Amino acid sequence: MSTPLTIVAHIQAVQGQGDFVKKELLKLIEPTLKEKGCIQYDLQNENNNPEQFLFFEIWENRELWQDHMQTPHILEFIDTIEDYLENFSVQEMTKIS
């Protein structure tokens, strides 16, 4: 049995582009939740910064998350959103307790 993978993705929109980025991020939720291996896929928005978002994800394993990163909806998102992001970072984590 493989160890579940936790993903924490920080997304910082360009100033004034929070609404557009949020709209594009919301499009990812439904298809991603249907993907094999997706256990949890939660989108958060910073209370005091409408341009700051966080995805908290749990996947059955790293391989299935890697498959997710090559799906049409993710590749389209990356292509669409590229010029609207100030910063984007991903942390791969493993639950220890």
Disulfide bonds with the S-S distance in Angstrom:
none
